[in-house]
């Protein structure tokens, strides 16, 4: 299997790195960034070799110039797409003074030539005689929806400073880029987006989630991802990552069904730690199948991170070994994230990051899409994530909520906690938005429990929407009475950490109330308050009773609203979100509406409540012993 041997198949000349390998049939194309020209001189270049093979991917002929552009060559990636050669490359450092935060290092400057990720495509046959133009059109900017850049000096604008990776997967182009997840440096992760074609439209970025690996920690990092379709299962992808996990450094493989959530890292090559969370060895982006063998390649002793001899090595496995690994990795994924067979897509008729006026007619609707949320890129205080937490206190708290089970959730797996169990007195009383996202805050909104629970900032208006629950899912919820509005439908919040579950049964999901109005009623909601429209909030109070009735008549048991962003952690104040001083103060609730019940009481009649991790046990709902919201008693 991989890692048993690492055969040297060529020495790397000069200062080349960030290799991409394309299978061109009887030949291998090998692209790389060439730093032979000093970095302060322009332009940097990328080169290509077209005469390699599986035994000697570097070939024998000198490399050809591919592009001269400091930005495009910096992180270049390439793939085949519908018979064409497609390449992506480019940083975004075209920052304005207003985008830079106070105290930004003087080294961070606006660079007009760094315009964002550009794209180039050309028929494979004609491209042999061409280079990539330096002014290729930009398709992604650092301000793109969901893009995660937590370094303070970049003002939230993604630099795209790491190697890109591109592939065709399930009929779409998918692109991977650097996600800087720590405000103080280090903490490198990967984010991904996809599109139906080279020019877009590109979905919001999502942070790649690798099972058991926390890329947010400053001492950890996945420097980039080299992702390719799995040759033994084209409904999955294989990611190859250069990884730092504390003092350890290695190259690892991981598998994904959706291109976002990956199985645990499997080490295939030991590496050496380098400075600033880096390592000395990088995977080559690409793989080859020759007969029954599968070949991966790695660049050892990458300059400038190592002074050793730069060389390409080949790692190999067999198709049968890869099939066995795929079965095991898919089982890992299924245990962590159960398959969503029969589950709904989330229907949205506008991009999640847009707050423009609602669309006027169904003819303008975007295609429905699956919207996925990653719990990642949180802003964590200097002492480290949850430094205030006593581990023995968490264990007791989790067992109180979920029972005596073998694998208890961690604090990172919940959205709220009971203040009396865990929080120091000063933290339990703290109001307003948290100083960092590992600290709980006091108030979500009028309808959510207020007296006993404290919330973590998991979903905000600048995050992508969460994934919808599948049909028949047991959903962990809160519900409070006192709302006269719930005579037609019982509205729950999906919050992990309550220990109280209801069954979604047959369910359909939307991002916003307005999306459901368009779907069921064939019209948009009546415009709400101007400030709501400015912030992308669609209350749809006049339409919701009709929506619930229409859903019930259509045979649905529940509705999901994955992105109802009408909560604010600054004591309910909209100001910081409206003026842009704190966009993350606008919080998004995930609503589950049971359409066959009324929700005016804390414990709605006819609703079966469950408890135990995953809702494994029946229970009786109690409205007198639980917490309270600012409207009334809550279920427990």
Secondary structure in CASP SS format (residue, H / E / C, confidence):
PFRMAT SS
TARGET T0000
AUTHOR 0000-0000-0000
METHOD secondary structure of the structure
MODEL  1
X C 1.00
X C 1.00
X C 1.00
X C 1.00
X C 1.00
X C 1.00
X E 1.00
X E 1.00
X E 1.00
X E 1.00
X E 1.00
X C 1.00
X C 1.00
X C 1.00
X C 1.00
X E 1.00
X E 1.00
X E 1.00
X E 1.00
X E 1.00
X E 1.00
X E 1.00
X E 1.00
X C 1.00
X C 1.00
X C 1.00
X C 1.00
X E 1.00
X E 1.00
X E 1.00
X E 1.00
X E 1.00
X E 1.00
X E 1.00
X C 1.00
X C 1.00
X C 1.00
X C 1.00
X C 1.00
X C 1.00
X C 1.00
X C 1.00
X C 1.00
X C 1.00
X E 1.00
X E 1.00
X E 1.00
X E 1.00
X E 1.00
X E 1.00
X E 1.00
X E 1.00
X C 1.00
X C 1.00
X C 1.00
X C 1.00
X C 1.00
X C 1.00
X C 1.00
X C 1.00
X C 1.00
X C 1.00
X C 1.00
X E 1.00
X E 1.00
X E 1.00
X E 1.00
X E 1.00
X C 1.00
X H 1.00
X H 1.00
X H 1.00
X H 1.00
X H 1.00
X C 1.00
X C 1.00
X E 1.00
X E 1.00
X E 1.00
X E 1.00
X E 1.00
X C 1.00
X C 1.00
X E 1.00
X E 1.00
X E 1.00
X E 1.00
X E 1.00
X E 1.00
X C 1.00
X C 1.00
X E 1.00
X C 1.00
X C 1.00
X C 1.00
X C 1.00
X C 1.00
X C 1.00
X C 1.00
X C 1.00
X C 1.00
X C 1.00
X C 1.00
X C 1.00
X C 1.00
X C 1.00
X C 1.00
X C 1.00
X C 1.00
X C 1.00
X C 1.00
X C 1.00
X C 1.00
X C 1.00
X E 1.00
X C 1.00
X E 1.00
X E 1.00
X E 1.00
X E 1.00
X E 1.00
X E 1.00
X E 1.00
X H 1.00
X H 1.00
X H 1.00
X H 1.00
X C 1.00
X C 1.00
X C 1.00
X C 1.00
X C 1.00
X C 1.00
X C 1.00
X C 1.00
X C 1.00
X C 1.00
X E 1.00
X E 1.00
X E 1.00
X C 1.00
X C 1.00
X C 1.00
X C 1.00
X C 1.00
X C 1.00
X C 1.00
X C 1.00
X E 1.00
X C 1.00
X C 1.00
X H 1.00
X H 1.00
X H 1.00
X C 1.00
X C 1.00
X C 1.00
X C 1.00
X C 1.00
X C 1.00
X C 1.00
X C 1.00
X C 1.00
X C 1.00
X E 1.00
X E 1.00
X E 1.00
X E 1.00
X E 1.00
X C 1.00
X C 1.00
X E 1.00
X E 1.00
X E 1.00
X E 1.00
X E 1.00
X E 1.00
X E 1.00
X E 1.00
X E 1.00
X C 1.00
X C 1.00
X C 1.00
X C 1.00
X C 1.00
X C 1.00
X C 1.00
X E 1.00
X E 1.00
X E 1.00
X E 1.00
X E 1.00
X E 1.00
X E 1.00
X E 1.00
X C 1.00
X C 1.00
X C 1.00
X C 1.00
X C 1.00
X C 1.00
X E 1.00
X C 1.00
X C 1.00
X C 1.00
X E 1.00
X E 1.00
X C 1.00
X E 1.00
X E 1.00
X C 1.00
X C 1.00
X C 1.00
X C 1.00
X C 1.00
X C 1.00
X C 1.00
X C 1.00
X C 1.00
X E 1.00
X E 1.00
X E 1.00
X E 1.00
X E 1.00
X E 1.00
X E 1.00
X E 1.00
X E 1.00
X E 1.00
X E 1.00
X C 1.00
X C 1.00
X E 1.00
X E 1.00
X E 1.00
X E 1.00
X E 1.00
X E 1.00
X E 1.00
X E 1.00
X E 1.00
X E 1.00
X E 1.00
X E 1.00
X E 1.00
X C 1.00
X C 1.00
X E 1.00
X E 1.00
X E 1.00
X E 1.00
X E 1.00
X E 1.00
X E 1.00
X E 1.00
X E 1.00
X C 1.00
X C 1.00
X C 1.00
X C 1.00
X E 1.00
X E 1.00
X C 1.00
X C 1.00
X C 1.00
X E 1.00
X E 1.00
X E 1.00
X E 1.00
X E 1.00
X C 1.00
X C 1.00
X E 1.00
X C 1.00
X H 1.00
X H 1.00
X H 1.00
X C 1.00
X E 1.00
X C 1.00
X C 1.00
X E 1.00
X E 1.00
X E 1.00
X E 1.00
X E 1.00
X E 1.00
X E 1.00
X E 1.00
X E 1.00
X C 1.00
X C 1.00
X E 1.00
X E 1.00
X E 1.00
X E 1.00
X E 1.00
X E 1.00
X E 1.00
X E 1.00
X C 1.00
X C 1.00
X C 1.00
X C 1.00
X C 1.00
X C 1.00
X C 1.00
X C 1.00
X C 1.00
X C 1.00
X E 1.00
X E 1.00
X E 1.00
X E 1.00
X E 1.00
X E 1.00
X E 1.00
X E 1.00
X H 1.00
X H 1.00
X H 1.00
X H 1.00
X H 1.00
X H 1.00
X H 1.00
X H 1.00
X H 1.00
X H 1.00
X H 1.00
X H 1.00
X H 1.00
X H 1.00
X H 1.00
X H 1.00
X H 1.00
X H 1.00
X C 1.00
X C 1.00
X C 1.00
X C 1.00
X C 1.00
X C 1.00
X C 1.00
X C 1.00
X C 1.00
X E 1.00
X E 1.00
X C 1.00
X C 1.00
X C 1.00
X C 1.00
X C 1.00
X C 1.00
X C 1.00
X C 1.00
X C 1.00
X C 1.00
X C 1.00
X C 1.00
X C 1.00
X C 1.00
X H 1.00
X H 1.00
X H 1.00
X C 1.00
X C 1.00
X C 1.00
X C 1.00
X E 1.00
X C 1.00
X C 1.00
X C 1.00
X C 1.00
X C 1.00
X C 1.00
X C 1.00
X C 1.00
X C 1.00
X C 1.00
X C 1.00
X C 1.00
X C 1.00
X C 1.00
X C 1.00
X C 1.00
X C 1.00
X C 1.00
X C 1.00
X C 1.00
X C 1.00
X H 1.00
X H 1.00
X H 1.00
X H 1.00
X H 1.00
X H 1.00
X H 1.00
X H 1.00
X H 1.00
X H 1.00
X H 1.00
X H 1.00
X C 1.00
X C 1.00
X C 1.00
X C 1.00
X C 1.00
X C 1.00
X C 1.00
X C 1.00
X H 1.00
X H 1.00
X H 1.00
X C 1.00
X C 1.00
X E 1.00
X E 1.00
X E 1.00
X H 1.00
X H 1.00
X H 1.00
X H 1.00
X C 1.00
X C 1.00
X H 1.00
X H 1.00
X H 1.00
X H 1.00
X C 1.00
X C 1.00
X C 1.00
X C 1.00
X C 1.00
X C 1.00
X C 1.00
X C 1.00
X C 1.00
X C 1.00
X C 1.00
X C 1.00
X E 1.00
X C 1.00
X C 1.00
X C 1.00
X C 1.00
X C 1.00
X C 1.00
X C 1.00
X C 1.00
X C 1.00
X C 1.00
X C 1.00
X E 1.00
X E 1.00
X E 1.00
X C 1.00
X C 1.00
X C 1.00
X C 1.00
X E 1.00
X C 1.00
X C 1.00
X C 1.00
X C 1.00
X C 1.00
X C 1.00
X C 1.00
X C 1.00
X C 1.00
X C 1.00
X C 1.00
X C 1.00
X C 1.00
X E 1.00
X E 1.00
X E 1.00
X E 1.00
X E 1.00
X C 1.00
X E 1.00
X C 1.00
X C 1.00
X C 1.00
X H 1.00
X H 1.00
X H 1.00
X H 1.00
X C 1.00
X E 1.00
X E 1.00
X E 1.00
X E 1.00
X E 1.00
X E 1.00
X C 1.00
X C 1.00
X C 1.00
X C 1.00
X C 1.00
X C 1.00
X E 1.00
X E 1.00
X E 1.00
X C 1.00
X C 1.00
X C 1.00
X E 1.00
X E 1.00
X E 1.00
X E 1.00
X C 1.00
X C 1.00
X H 1.00
X H 1.00
X H 1.00
X H 1.00
X H 1.00
X H 1.00
X H 1.00
X H 1.00
X H 1.00
X C 1.00
X C 1.00
X C 1.00
X C 1.00
X C 1.00
X C 1.00
X C 1.00
X C 1.00
X H 1.00
X H 1.00
X H 1.00
X H 1.00
X H 1.00
X C 1.00
X C 1.00
X C 1.00
X C 1.00
X C 1.00
X C 1.00
X H 1.00
X H 1.00
X H 1.00
X H 1.00
X H 1.00
X H 1.00
X H 1.00
X H 1.00
X H 1.00
X H 1.00
X H 1.00
X H 1.00
X H 1.00
X C 1.00
X C 1.00
X C 1.00
X C 1.00
X E 1.00
X E 1.00
X E 1.00
X E 1.00
X E 1.00
X E 1.00
X E 1.00
X E 1.00
X E 1.00
X E 1.00
X E 1.00
X C 1.00
X C 1.00
X C 1.00
X C 1.00
X C 1.00
X C 1.00
X H 1.00
X H 1.00
X H 1.00
X H 1.00
X C 1.00
X C 1.00
X C 1.00
X C 1.00
X H 1.00
X H 1.00
X H 1.00
X E 1.00
X E 1.00
X E 1.00
X E 1.00
X E 1.00
X E 1.00
X E 1.00
X E 1.00
X E 1.00
X C 1.00
X C 1.00
X C 1.00
X E 1.00
X C 1.00
X C 1.00
X C 1.00
X C 1.00
X C 1.00
X C 1.00
X C 1.00
X C 1.00
X C 1.00
X C 1.00
X C 1.00
X E 1.00
X E 1.00
X C 1.00
X C 1.00
X C 1.00
X C 1.00
X C 1.00
X E 1.00
X E 1.00
X C 1.00
X C 1.00
X C 1.00
X C 1.00
X C 1.00
X C 1.00
X C 1.00
X C 1.00
X C 1.00
X E 1.00
X C 1.00
X C 1.00
X C 1.00
X C 1.00
X E 1.00
X E 1.00
X C 1.00
X C 1.00
END
